[in-house]
């Protein structure tokens, strides 16, 4: 089963890879530039605790 959202993400990923000839640093720089100029707020979430750590904290 193909997910249309996943297919679209992969399409644009391949497009960026070709445009920058696989240079991951250049791809990331371009994506950061797009993000910075988008006008959308960027939300950074804290990393989640692992489930086992939460259980140990509750029982400890």
N, C-alpha and C positions, 0 to 999 in steps of 0.2 A: 504494500500500500504506500502510495506517495503522498506526502503531506505538502500541499501547495505553499505553505509558509516556509518550510524547510527548503523546498526547491528554489524559492525566490531568494532566500538568504545565500544559498550556494551559488546561484547565478551571479549575484553581485560580488561574492567573494572571488569567483573565477575571473570576473571582469577586472577587479582591482589587481589580482595577481598578474594578469596579462599586461595591464597598463604599466605596472611598476616592475615588470620582469621578475617577479618573485622576491623582490627586495622588501622583506618584512618591515624594516625600519622605515622605509619610504611609505609603505602602505599605512602603518600606524600613524606616521606624521600627518598624512593626508586625512585620515579618519579623525584625528584630534583637531585638525583645522576645521573640518566640517562641523564637528561637535561645538567648537568654540564660536563659530559664526552662525549657528543654527537659531540662537535666541531662546533655546529651551534650557530650563534649569537642569543641571546635572546633579543627581542624587547619589551620594556615596554611602553605602550601608556598611556597618561593621560586620566583620566575619561572624558567621554563626558558630556557636559552640557545638562540638560533637555531642551526639546523644549520650554516649557513655559518660562524658564529663559532667553533664547535667544530672544524671542519675546519681553519680558518686557525690556530687555537691549536696543533693537533697538528703541522701542517706548518711552523710558524714557529719 
